[in-house]
Structures are given as structure tokens and as C-alpha cells.
Amino acid sequence: MKRIAVWLAAIGLVAAGNAGSPAGAVPAAAGTRWVIEPTASRAPGELMAVSCPAFFHCAAVGDQPTQPGQWTMLAMRWNGRGWRAQPTPVPRGASQAFLRGVSCAAVTSCTAAGWAAVNRGFDDVTVVERWNGLSWTMQRTPNPASQAFMNAVWCGSPGTCRAVGYYFPLSGEKSLAEGD
């Protein structure tokens, strides 16, 4: 009974707007109730970034373990009702691969960025992948050193993206920015 009374009081405050509400009180807004949405990934994993160009389309990226101490890229898509895992290509020779950022300029144009450990883990190379509405494809990116990492990406329009991260030349860590 107490719960119903609080709920009715809250509805009254929202319906009345600020009139009659305590000084400084802000009425509740739509979309303020967060719920857990089950993901399709059966394996443990980490989602690191999400971008939604429309209610019925979101792309989320991260990584998931393939065996103890080994990780591979994870991409998922929201279709307005649920999340589904999507296959992502992994660079040739990669022992591990990670996606850290994603940006979608349109439903059929998303770009994800991260890095992969190649050459038996001695080199880390930047990874950029594009979603065309059907599948993810690997993009060629410059690597200024044998240790280069991408952490975030932004796309202003399909085919116009900027990714940022860092790399390690002989002189120490430096900022990295790339674009297409």
C-alpha cells in the first residue's frame, strides 16, 4: 500500500509539472528507468563502447576470452528488440585482438577501432573495421611504430572518421590520431 501511495504521489508531481512540487524538485522525465538487456554472447566478455544512429540499430564493441589469457574482438548489434553477436575479421597472425571504440554515422555505416597483438605478441598494430549493414570488414591503417593502439573513434558521416590512441616510438609514448 505504501508503494502505491508513493507511486501515485510521483505521478501527481509529474502531471503537475513544477507547480506544487517542492522547491528545486525536477519532475521525472521519460527514459530515466534503466533495465538490463540480455546480450547474445554466451562467453564472458567486455563491451567497451556503443553507438546508436537509430532506435532500432546500435553497435557495441569490446572483447571476449577465447582461452585463459587470450582475447578476441567482440561486436554486437541491437535491432530494437535484442542484442546479437556479429563475426569480426581478425588480423592475420593475431594472437589477441581488442575493439575499444565504435561510431555509427548511419545504420549501414559504423566504424570500430582497437588493436591486435601480432608476430607472437611482440607487436601491437592498430585495427579499424567497418560495418556496411551486412558485415564487418578490416580496413588498412598506418602503424607508426611496432606498438600502436586505438582507443576511440568518431564518424561525422559515412567514410569520414577519426580514430585516436597512442604509440611507442623509441623516444617514448606519443599521441596518435588517424583519419580517412
Buried (B, 14 or more C-beta within 10 A) or exposed (E): EEEEEEEEEEEEBEEEEEEEBEEEEEEEEEEEEEEEEEBEBEEEBBBBBBBEBEEEBBBBBBBBBBEEEEBBBBBBBBEEEEBEBBEBBBBEEBBBBBBBBBBBBBBEBBBBBBBBBBEEEEBBBBBBBBBEEEEBEBBEBEBEBBBBBBBBBBBEEBEEBBBBBBBBEEEEEEEBEBEB
